[in-house]
Amino acid sequence: MRVQRVVKDLPKEDKPVRESGERFIPEIRVKALPSKFLPYPPNCSISYKPYVFGELIEFNESKLSEADIVKFVSRGITTSFPLMDLTYFDYLFISLLRKISSFGGNQFSFNYTCQKCGVVGTHKATIEEIDFNDLNVPNLPLVTTIGNTELHFMPLTLGKYISLLESNKVDKRVSLFAAEIINMKQEEAEEVIYNSIGEDQALLNYVDEILYFGVKPMTVTCKAEVKGNPDGKITCGFENKVEIDSPEVLTRPFRTDRESLRNRIRFGIS
């Protein structure tokens, strides 16, 4: 799902809602998601609000843990079902839309290492270039058997992701697999996953592939100059596939371009 297709419809979806009984803040209803709403109850609703100035000050002045940052960002999202049941990848998608609706600037840059020449380069891109995979399954949960145990898999939820962050398990693949299992407790699921053997290991990787609907890699052409070329200057030109699914890029507030801010200011009253 290309973010640009959703972004162009944002102004049409704004509706005024009262915040704290004092002022109106736009609330934008989400009409399309990478998950296609499959993990949620029928006729559910999901919406989000742009960041307000006070939130940005609060964010910049706070030293938040990774888990607290996720909680901070997600508090601007409203769901008709428990918020912690929102899938992690939908959270990334909605948080990105929340950034876009809040700021005029939408450019970001990231470093990458060319897979051919090894030079570290910097690439500038726009948020609208980000493309999410879609969840392509007919129904959920995904049911399979590992060993003699039937397992029910669902996409990783926001609540499970926060729990993994708080327990320092978010980088442990066994724990991530187990967090997608909904018919047993986390510790029991970790034991089943850890002790899988043979074809079950390939099956788990396949399940993980099916349930992944995060950000597609971005193609970046290396512009580094190839040294020692007898024919003169020539650039590498290798097309790198760069992963850009970092929560820092996708979800955290960023600053508006200073030039666009300057254009909104005039001096004196005529």
C-alpha positions in Angstrom: 0.0 0.0 0.0 1.6 3.2 -1.2 1.3 5.9 1.5 0.8 8.5 -1.3 -2.6 7.0 -2.2 -3.8 7.6 1.3 -2.2 10.9 1.9 -4.0 12.6 -1.1 -7.3 12.0 0.6 -6.4 13.3 4.1 -8.1 16.7 3.8 -11.4 15.2 2.8 -11.5 13.0 5.9 -11.1 15.8 8.5 -14.0 16.2 10.9 -14.0 18.6 13.9 -14.1 17.1 17.4 -14.0 18.9 20.7 -10.8 18.4 22.7 -10.8 19.1 26.4 -14.0 21.2 26.0 -11.9 24.1 24.7 -11.1 23.9 21.0 -11.6 21.9 17.9 -8.9 19.6 16.6 -9.3 17.6 13.4 -9.8 13.9 13.8 -9.1 11.8 10.7 -10.8 8.5 10.1 -8.7 5.7 8.6 -10.3 4.2 5.6 -7.5 1.9 4.4 -4.9 -0.1 6.2 -2.1 -2.6 5.2 -4.0 -5.2 7.3 -7.2 -4.6 5.3 -9.0 -4.5 8.7 -8.9 -8.3 8.9 -7.7 -8.6 12.5 -10.5 -6.3 13.8 -14.2 -6.6 14.5 -16.6 -6.0 11.6 -17.6 -2.3 11.1 -14.9 -1.1 13.5 -13.6 2.5 13.3 -10.1 3.8 13.6 -9.1 7.5 13.6 -6.2 9.7 14.6 -5.4 13.3 15.5 -2.5 15.5 14.3 0.1 16.4 16.9 -0.6 19.6 18.8 2.2 22.0 19.7 2.1 21.1 23.4 2.7 17.4 22.6 5.8 18.2 20.6 7.2 20.3 23.4 6.4 17.5 25.8 8.1 14.9 23.5 11.2 17.0 23.0 11.6 17.7 26.7 11.1 14.2 27.9 13.5 11.3 28.1 11.2 8.5 27.2 12.0 4.8 26.9 11.2 3.0 23.7 8.0 1.6 25.2 7.0 5.0 26.5 7.5 6.5 23.0 5.1 4.0 21.5 2.6 4.8 24.2 3.1 8.6 23.6 2.6 8.2 19.8 -0.4 5.9 20.1 -2.4 8.1 22.4 -3.4 10.2 19.4 -5.0 7.1 17.9 -8.6 6.2 18.7 -10.2 2.8 18.0 -13.7 1.3 18.6 -12.0 -1.8 19.9 -9.2 -2.0 22.6 -6.3 0.1 21.3 -3.7 -2.5 22.3 -5.3 -4.9 19.8 -4.2 -2.7 16.9 -1.6 -4.6 14.9 2.0 -3.3 15.2 2.3 -2.7 11.4 -1.0 -0.8 11.3 0.3 1.3 14.2 3.4 2.2 12.1 1.2 3.1 9.1 -1.2 5.2 11.1 1.6 6.9 13.0 3.2 7.8 9.7 -0.1 9.3 8.6 -0.3 11.2 11.9 3.1 12.8 11.2 2.1 13.8 7.7 -1.1 15.4 8.8 0.8 17.4 11.5 3.7 18.9 9.5 4.1 20.6 6.2 7.6 19.0 5.6 7.7 15.4 4.6 11.3 14.7 3.7 13.6 12.5 5.6 17.1 11.1 5.0 18.9 7.9 6.0 22.3 6.4 5.7 23.0 3.2 3.9 26.0 1.1 3.0 26.2 0.1 -0.7 26.1 -3.6 -1.1 28.6 -3.4 -4.1 31.2 -0.8 -3.4 30.8 -0.6 0.4 30.6 3.2 0.5 28.3 4.7 3.1 25.9 7.1 1.5 23.0 9.3 2.5 19.7 9.2 0.6 16.9 11.8 0.8 13.3 10.7 0.2 9.7 11.8 0.8 7.3 10.1 3.2 4.9 9.4 0.3 7.5 7.1 -1.3 7.1 4.7 1.5 5.3 1.5 0.5 3.7 -1.0 2.9 3.0 -4.6 2.1 -0.6 -5.7 2.4 -1.7 -8.6 4.6 -2.7 -11.2 2.0 -4.7 -13.9 3.8 -8.3 -14.9 3.4 -9.1 -15.0 7.1 -7.5 -15.0 10.6 -6.2 -16.5 12.8 -3.7 -18.6 10.9 -3.9 -22.1 12.3 -1.1 -24.7 12.1 0.5 -27.5 14.1 4.0 -27.5 15.5 5.0 -30.8 16.9 1.8 -32.1 18.4 0.5 -28.6 19.4 -2.1 -26.6 17.5 -1.1 -23.0 17.3 -3.3 -20.0 16.4 -1.3 -17.1 14.9 -2.4 -13.4 14.6 -0.3 -10.4 13.5 1.8 -8.9 16.3 -0.3 -6.4 18.3 0.6 -3.1 19.7 0.1 -4.4 23.3 2.3 -7.4 22.7 5.0 -5.2 21.1 5.0 -2.9 24.1 5.3 -5.9 26.4 8.3 -7.2 24.4 9.9 -3.8 24.7 9.3 -3.6 28.5 10.8 -7.1 29.0 13.8 -6.5 26.7 12.7 -9.3 24.4 11.9 -7.3 21.2 15.1 -8.3 19.6 14.7 -12.0 20.4 13.1 -13.8 17.4 11.7 -16.7 19.5 9.8 -14.2 21.7 8.5 -12.3 18.6 7.2 -15.6 17.1 5.6 -16.5 20.4 3.9 -13.1 20.7 1.9 -13.9 17.6 0.4 -17.0 19.2 -3.0 -16.2 20.8 -4.1 -19.6 22.2 -1.4 -20.0 24.9 0.6 -17.8 27.2 3.8 -16.1 26.1 6.2 -18.4 28.1 4.5 -21.6 26.9 4.5 -20.4 23.3 8.2 -19.5 23.6 9.0 -23.1 24.7 7.1 -24.6 21.8 8.8 -22.3 19.3 12.3 -22.8 20.9 12.0 -26.6 20.7 10.7 -26.9 17.2 12.7 -29.2 14.9 12.8 -30.3 11.3 10.2 -29.0 8.9 8.5 -27.1 11.8 11.3 -24.6 11.6 10.7 -23.9 7.9 6.9 -23.7 8.7 7.5 -21.1 11.3 9.5 -19.0 8.9 6.7 -19.3 6.4 4.1 -18.2 8.9 6.2 -15.2 9.8 6.5 -14.3 6.1 2.7 -14.5 5.6 2.0 -12.4 8.7 4.5 -9.7 7.7 2.9 -6.6 6.2 5.4 -3.9 7.1 7.4 -1.5 4.9 8.8 -2.7 1.6 12.5 -2.0 1.1 13.3 1.2 -0.8 15.5 1.1 -3.9 18.4 3.4 -3.6 21.0 4.0 -6.4 24.5 4.4 -5.1 26.1 7.6 -6.4 29.5 7.0 -5.0 32.4 7.8 -7.3 34.4 4.7 -8.4 38.1 5.5 -7.8 40.9 4.5 -10.1 38.8 4.3 -13.2 41.0 5.0 -16.3 38.1 6.4 -18.3 37.5 9.3 -15.8 34.8 9.8 -13.2 32.1 7.2 -13.0 29.5 6.4 -10.3 28.8 3.0 -8.8 25.2 3.0 -9.9 24.3 -0.2 -7.9 20.6 -0.4 -6.9 20.5 -1.2 -3.2 17.4 -2.6 -1.4 17.4 -0.6 1.9 15.1 -1.5 4.8 13.5 1.6 6.2 11.1 0.1 8.8 12.8 1.9 11.7 10.2 3.2 14.1 12.3 6.4 14.4 11.7 7.2 10.7 8.1 6.1 10.6 6.5 7.2 13.8 8.4 9.9 15.7 7.6 13.6 15.2 9.9 15.5 12.9 10.5 19.2 12.3 8.9 21.1 9.5 11.3 22.5 6.8 12.4 26.0 7.9 11.8 27.5 4.4 8.1 26.4 4.5 7.8 28.0 7.9 9.4 31.2 6.7 6.8 31.5 3.9 4.0 31.5 6.4 5.3 34.6 8.2 4.8 38.3 7.2 6.0 41.4 9.0 3.7 44.3 9.9 0.0 44.7 9.5 -1.4 46.4 6.4 
